[in-house]
Amino acid sequence: MRLRLKKKLKSKAPVKKKHVESGKPIPDELSLSGMRERQVSPLNAKVWRFVLLISAGCIASWTLQILFGLNSPFVIWIVALVAGASWIVAIRMLLLESKLKKFWIVWLSGGALFIFLLRSSDGIWIVSLSFVFVFLLFRRYMPYRHLTSRRRSGLFLIGFVILILLISGWILAKQEAPAQLQPADSSSISAKPSVFVILGHNLVKYSLWSLMHFWLFSIIHLFFAIRLHFMRLKPKLAISAFLIAVVPLFLVFIMGLLALYSVLGESRAARTITIMEDWANLAVLDENFMQTVSDRSFSYDLDGKKIQGRGDEPAWITEFLSFLKREDSPYKEWAAADTAKYFWIGSDLWLIDLSSSGKPKAYIKGCLVDSIMMNRIAAILKCNIKLSYAGAIMSGEDVNFQVRENSPKPDFNKISGTFFHEDGKEQESEQTQISFWRRIFYFGITHLDVIFFDTDLVGKQTILLTIQTSISTILRELFSEKNPLSLVVMIALFSFALLMFFLETFVLIFGVRITTGITSAVKTLHRGTRRIAEGDLDTKIVIPSEDELGDLATSFNVMAGAVKKGREEAIERERLERELDTARQIQEKLLPHEMPQLPGFEIVGTSLPSQQVGGDYFDFLDMGTGQLGIAIADVSGKGIPAALLMANLQASLHAQVIKKGSVADVASRMNSLLVKSTDTHMFATFFYGILDQIKSTFTSTNAGHNPPLLFRADGKIKRLEAGGLVLGFLPDQNYSHQTVKIKQGEVIVLFTDGITEAAGPSSGKISENLFGEERLIEVIRASLTKSAVEIQAAILQAISDHTADTPQFDDITLVIIKRKEQKA
């Protein structure tokens, strides 16, 4: 019972923390490496396997498209199966944690069902793709959150590359429409493809476009959610600097090149049109101009009489003159213009001037636009000129016509112009590419409005003029001595670029220095934390920076000193705790372990220290001849000093009871010994009495202790107060004593102030809710009929109920003496 109640009261005391011994390694979970480890999701490996399977299927589909195209039904179905399987894996991954998994499966199945129900329709896959778009649009892509940061970054790059591959494969593959896919043994050219082929083609389009949308949405989601947590600080800063400084600079440079390319190219194209318009004006102003610029020219009056000309007569001249004589022809409109016009007649391009008046009649004159004329323009522009067909454009609301599909088109190879360098070498054509610098590329583009004529049909047409040149030609012209203004501009631009290069180099070096300062400071802090983790608490970090990193280093040094001091204090506290534990074991041996057996009396006692070592003391001394010495004391203070004084008190008592004398003499001699052996601030309250079994008397003296309570059979209470001052306070003190008769059933209770001053829960001061002597008397009165052991248990239980969860602040010591009632 004593041990059980003692454990119950001790459980309410403040919990003392254990400390790590000096030199003991820190557990892995508390080390830097252990703390850095992040818990990996159990779905991380599963999601990553899905990603790899989808990626492998996409790459396989792309490879098949590039190598074999989509011409063979066998290849079509292989691509359909591979891409379809990849899309199914993607759906399964996206629905891993979806609450509406069944709904989306039904949704996608319903969308794909259109392909099989309407398998003969070539464009039905677009309807099915709309279901996929809705499905992907409302996804949160939760499975990607289970991937580690490193794998999410890798997935972003993989998705970006695969999306480009799928798009390029779709564009570059040699696809044919299903109507053109014929079996090898087909005897009819106009036979339609089988439903089996059309179904396979629709499945291919549906699966590939679904995968493209899947990767597109995945890339967008990962772009906004990606974090480079797995990277160290230095590469992170390098990437940030690259994205913030280098990439914008590169984009500005590319934009400048494109702007320069556009301006120079379009200016050349505009000059080309200007030259051709000037030629049209000169054809009206100068009668001999056409013979000068072309080897084939003509001049006729409206009656068809040839005035003059060079080369063969045009085969269409008679038909054209007949058309001009019609009332609905736009002859008057053309003739009223101040400029000649370009006509597309047959397969040739002509410059024709129409006049409604002349000498002696109205006339028509023109010349063939051939390579000689275009070479002249190419020599002026120093670029190759190539013409191409741009399609028919209806013109003239008053002219209603249709261009025949089988109408002849101009032979543009005869009209293209080639630029020859001063050394006589032709500028490289597309077929004679030597290097990147000399490779021909498009430099500018414009259009030339011409009039289309075919028998009785006339209308406007557009011909595209493309300017082609090489980088070497452009540079040669810009740095040519014949063009000093361009040379001056290029030298200025080169000087400015050189200045920008030095500035960029300076900024780069300066940025690297700043980045190095940050990374070196962080690295120094990291090394310091590692050393502290290894137990080196004398680590000091020196960072010659006055920024936040310097402040952090100072705080780190302060923290390291505080950790060292705290660790030393923890070691010292642990040493003291071990010493207190040893003292507690010694103190427990000083207290009685067995209760005395005195015929006719029940005697029990207990002591519950508030700390590991207490200052309360009780003892039983066998005096012989039926007498028992009973002592109880309360030493001032707590801990080791109180325990030492208690041990001194116990030794003094055992030494003094040997000598003859009354209990008052024992108290007086003990007082003299304590005064000599202790400081003035150390003292003890002491109660000592001798229980005589034969006489049933109890003779006692009280040295400032809580008066024990004698509960009489008639219900009265007598306090045993006779004695004197506390022990150890003043020398040469005399103490008195008193003797009381103990009748059957009467109880004497000896206690320390740890019982009456036991504090319960209180919102105010602790002294407002003490256990108190009155409550103690009530508990004892209610238990007088019980045994001494039960009375002790009732008192301790009442104290426990009163204090509730309030820690024990003082030692509790209790001795119960009860005279047994004799049976009748």
Buried (B, 14 or more C-beta within 10 A) or exposed (E): EBEEBBEEBEEEBEEEEEBBEEEEEBEEEEBEEEEEEEEEBEBBEBBBEBBEBBBEBBBBBBBBBBEBBBBEBEBBBBBBBBBBBBBBBBBBBBBBEBEEBEEBBEBBEEBBEBBEEBBBBBEBBBBBBEBBBEBBEEBEBBBBBBBBBEBBBBBBEBBBBBBEBBBEBBEEBEBBEBEEBBEEEEEEEEEEBBEEBBBBBBBBBBBBBBBBBBBBBBBEBBEEEBEBEEBEEBEEBBEEBEEEBEEEEEEEEEEEEEEEBEEBBBBBBEBBBEBBBEBBBBBBEEEEBBBEBBEBBBBBBBEEEEBEBBEEEBEBBEBBBEBBEEEEBBBEEBBEEEBBBBBBBBEBBBBBBBBEEBEEBBBBBBBBBBBEBBBBBBEBBBBBBBBEEEEBEEBEEEBEBEBEEEBEEBEBEBBBBBBEEEEEEEBBEEEEEEEEEBBBEEBBBBEBEBBBBBEEBBBBBBBBBBBBBBBBBBEEBBEEEEEEEEBEEBEEEEEEEEEEEEEEEEEEEEBEEEBEBBBBBBBBBEEBBBBBBEBEBEBEBEBEBEEEBBEBBEEBBEBBEEEBEEBEEBBEBBEBBEEBEEBBEEBEEBBBEEBBEBEBBBBBBBBBBBBBBBBBBBBBBEEEEBBBBBBBBBBBBBBBBBBBBBBBBBEBBEEBBEEEEBBBBBBBBBBBBBBEEBEEEBBBBBBBBBBBBEEBBBBBBBBBBBBBBBBBBEEEEBEBBBBBBBBBBEEEBEBBBBBBEBEEBBBBBBBBBBBBBBBBEEEEEEEEBBBBBEBBBEBBEEBBEBBBBBBBBBBBEBBBEBBEEBEBBBBBBBBBBBBBEEEE
